[in-house]
Amino acid sequence: MQKQWSARQYHGSEFHNSRAVINRYLGYWDGNPATLVPLSPADSAPLYVEMMGGSAKIIAKSNELFSEGSYRHAMELLNKLVYAEPTNTEAKDLLADVFEQLGYQYESASVRHVFLSSSEELRNGVKPFESPRGGSPTVARAMTTGQWWDAVATRVDSQAADEINFVLNFITPDTGQTFVVEMSGGTLSNIEGYSAPNPDATITMNRSDVETIIMGQATLGSQLQNGVGTVTGNAALLMQLNSVLVSFDPSFEVIPGTLNP
């Protein structure tokens, strides 16, 4: 199989993709009760470090394994230590060296990137950056109105929205589509092709104007304030919706202790 170009690790890898197939058809659980409700790495790591005799012994053994080329064994030990002691610079630096060596060994660009980017994060911390404000016109046109509402739903702070309940109809006259949008139980959902008989509000806006929102050039509220579309009924619910939407910060840590090293 190594001689078949279609079987090479250029997109994914055999160990990653084979696990994905098993996950798809059999599920993630291996049948062992010990792995059914496991402790999180942050909860289990301190006990492992304690039982292994502390950080100094772990680092000494990891250096020994590193010198032998047993990088995955060293990774196993150091990962526990970094979770238990996120501020341990010596442990993070050594784990970065291990990740770097593992990254060099893989032909798959995606696998190599995972190891090398995590190595960079361990050494220099998370680098802040701004996420794109919106998509391209092509993406905006390809994204359905229902998908846009789904994207809005992912930004809802469920705890903040727990007491907010409303039903609105959303109509796009230029495409002839109607949606029922409901906020209930801290979640926002939408169903295409239906209209609520007694909605709290009805928003009418052309699909072409929704694309401006998808691209990040406007918001639903700003469009309505500028006369792009209309709202009847309780317009204040849009302020309620906006108050529970959060913006995701892309500058999050993958490895403990790297956000503010």
C-alpha positions in Angstrom: 0.0 0.0 0.0 2.9 2.3 0.6 3.5 2.4 -3.2 -0.1 3.5 -3.9 -0.2 7.3 -4.1 -3.9 7.2 -3.2 -3.1 5.5 0.1 -0.4 8.0 1.2 -0.9 10.3 4.2 -1.5 13.5 2.2 -5.0 14.2 3.5 -5.6 12.8 6.9 -3.8 9.6 8.0 -4.5 6.0 8.3 -4.6 6.1 12.2 -6.9 9.1 12.2 -9.2 8.1 9.4 -9.6 4.5 10.6 -10.6 5.7 14.0 -13.1 8.0 12.3 -14.7 5.0 10.5 -15.0 3.1 13.7 -16.4 6.2 15.4 -19.0 6.5 12.6 -20.3 2.9 12.7 -19.5 1.7 16.2 -19.1 4.8 18.4 -16.2 6.2 20.4 -16.5 3.7 23.3 -14.2 0.7 23.3 -16.4 -1.4 25.7 -14.1 -1.0 28.7 -16.1 0.4 31.7 -13.0 2.3 32.8 -13.2 4.5 29.7 -17.0 5.0 29.8 -17.0 7.9 32.4 -13.3 8.8 32.6 -11.8 11.6 34.6 -10.8 14.7 32.6 -7.0 15.1 32.0 -7.0 18.0 34.4 -8.6 15.9 37.1 -6.5 12.8 36.6 -3.1 14.3 35.9 -2.2 15.5 39.5 -2.7 11.9 40.8 -0.5 10.5 38.0 2.2 13.0 38.9 2.0 12.3 42.6 2.2 8.5 42.0 5.1 8.9 39.6 7.1 10.7 42.3 6.8 14.3 41.2 7.8 16.5 38.4 11.6 16.1 38.7 11.4 12.3 38.2 9.0 12.7 35.3 11.2 15.2 33.5 14.3 13.0 34.1 12.6 9.9 32.7 11.2 11.9 29.8 14.7 13.2 28.9 15.8 9.6 29.0 13.0 8.5 26.6 13.7 11.5 24.4 17.3 10.5 24.0 16.2 7.0 23.1 13.8 8.3 20.4 10.8 7.1 22.4 8.9 10.3 21.7 5.4 9.0 22.1 6.3 7.5 25.5 7.8 10.8 26.6 4.7 12.6 25.3 2.5 10.4 27.5 4.4 11.4 30.6 4.9 15.0 29.9 1.3 15.6 28.9 0.3 14.4 32.3 2.8 16.8 33.9 1.8 19.8 31.9 -1.9 19.2 32.7 -1.0 18.9 36.4 1.4 21.9 36.4 0.5 24.3 33.6 3.2 26.8 34.7 6.1 24.3 34.7 8.2 25.8 32.0 10.8 23.0 31.9 8.0 20.5 31.3 6.4 22.6 28.5 9.7 23.2 26.8 10.5 19.5 26.8 7.1 18.6 25.6 7.6 21.2 22.8 10.8 19.3 21.8 8.9 16.0 21.8 6.0 17.4 19.6 8.6 18.9 17.2 10.3 15.5 16.7 7.0 13.8 16.2 5.9 16.4 13.7 9.1 15.8 11.7 8.3 12.1 11.4 4.8 12.4 9.7 4.2 12.7 6.0 0.7 13.9 6.5 0.7 17.7 6.4 -2.3 18.0 8.8 -0.7 15.6 11.4 2.6 17.4 11.1 0.9 20.8 11.6 -0.9 19.6 14.7 2.4 18.7 16.4 4.4 21.7 15.2 1.8 24.3 15.9 1.4 22.9 19.4 5.1 23.0 19.8 5.1 26.6 18.9 2.2 27.3 21.3 4.1 25.6 24.2 7.2 27.7 23.5 5.7 31.1 22.8 2.1 31.0 24.0 -1.1 31.6 22.2 -0.8 34.5 19.7 -3.8 36.7 19.7 -5.5 37.3 16.3 -8.8 38.5 15.0 -11.2 36.2 13.3 -12.6 37.2 9.9 -15.5 39.5 10.2 -17.5 37.8 7.5 -17.5 35.5 4.5 -17.1 36.2 0.8 -20.0 37.0 -1.5 -19.7 33.5 -2.9 -20.0 31.9 0.6 -22.9 34.3 1.5 -24.8 33.2 -1.6 -24.1 29.5 -0.9 -25.2 29.7 2.7 -29.0 29.1 3.1 -31.1 31.4 5.3 -31.7 28.4 7.6 -27.9 27.8 7.9 -27.5 31.5 8.8 -30.0 31.1 11.7 -28.2 28.0 12.7 -25.0 30.0 12.9 -26.7 32.6 15.0 -27.9 29.9 17.3 -24.3 28.7 18.0 -23.6 32.1 19.5 -26.4 32.0 22.1 -25.3 32.0 25.7 -27.7 29.3 26.9 -27.5 30.3 30.6 -28.1 34.0 29.8 -31.0 33.0 27.5 -32.6 30.6 29.9 -35.5 32.9 30.8 -36.0 34.3 27.3 -38.9 32.8 25.3 -40.2 34.1 22.0 -41.5 32.9 18.6 -41.0 35.0 15.5 -41.7 34.5 11.8 -39.0 35.4 9.4 -40.0 36.0 5.8 -37.8 36.5 2.7 -40.2 37.8 0.0 -37.7 37.7 -2.9 -37.3 33.9 -2.4 -40.7 33.2 -1.1 -39.4 31.5 2.1 -40.8 31.5 5.6 -39.2 30.4 8.8 -40.4 30.0 12.4 -37.6 31.0 14.8 -38.1 30.1 18.4 -36.1 30.9 21.5 -36.9 28.4 24.3 -34.9 26.6 27.0 -31.8 28.6 26.3 -31.6 27.5 22.6 -32.5 29.1 19.3 -34.1 26.9 16.6 -35.6 27.5 13.2 -37.9 25.5 10.9 -38.2 26.4 7.2 -41.6 26.3 5.5 -43.8 27.1 8.5 -45.4 30.2 10.0 -46.4 30.6 13.6 -50.1 31.6 13.9 -49.5 34.0 16.8 -45.8 35.1 16.7 -44.3 37.6 19.0 -42.9 39.4 16.0 -42.6 39.1 12.2 -39.5 40.1 10.3 -39.6 40.6 6.6 -36.3 41.0 4.7 -35.1 40.1 1.3 -32.7 37.3 1.0 -30.2 39.5 -0.8 -30.2 41.8 2.3 -29.6 38.8 4.5 -26.4 38.1 2.6 -25.0 41.5 3.8 -25.5 40.3 7.3 -23.8 36.9 6.6 -20.8 38.7 5.2 -20.5 40.7 8.4 -21.1 44.0 6.8 -24.3 44.6 8.9 -26.4 43.1 11.6 -30.0 42.2 11.7 -30.7 45.2 14.0 -28.8 47.7 11.9 -30.5 46.5 8.7 -33.9 47.1 10.3 -32.9 50.4 11.7 -31.8 51.5 8.3 -35.2 50.6 6.8 -33.9 47.4 5.1 -36.7 45.1 5.9 -39.6 45.5 8.4 -40.5 44.2 11.8 -44.1 44.0 13.2 -45.0 43.1 16.7 -42.6 43.2 19.6 -39.4 44.6 18.1 -37.8 44.6 21.6 -37.2 40.9 21.4 -34.4 41.5 18.9 -32.6 43.5 21.6 -33.2 40.5 23.9 -31.7 38.2 21.3 -28.7 40.4 20.7 -28.1 40.7 24.4 -27.4 36.9 24.7 -25.2 36.5 21.6 -21.5 36.0 22.3 -18.5 36.6 20.0 -16.1 33.7 20.0 -12.5 34.5 20.8 -10.2 32.4 18.5 -7.2 33.0 20.8 -7.8 30.0 23.0 -5.3 27.6 24.3 -5.0 24.0 23.2 -2.3 23.0 25.7 -2.7 24.1 29.3 -0.7 27.1 30.5 -0.1 28.6 27.0 -2.8 31.4 27.0 -0.8 33.5 29.5 2.6 31.9 29.7 
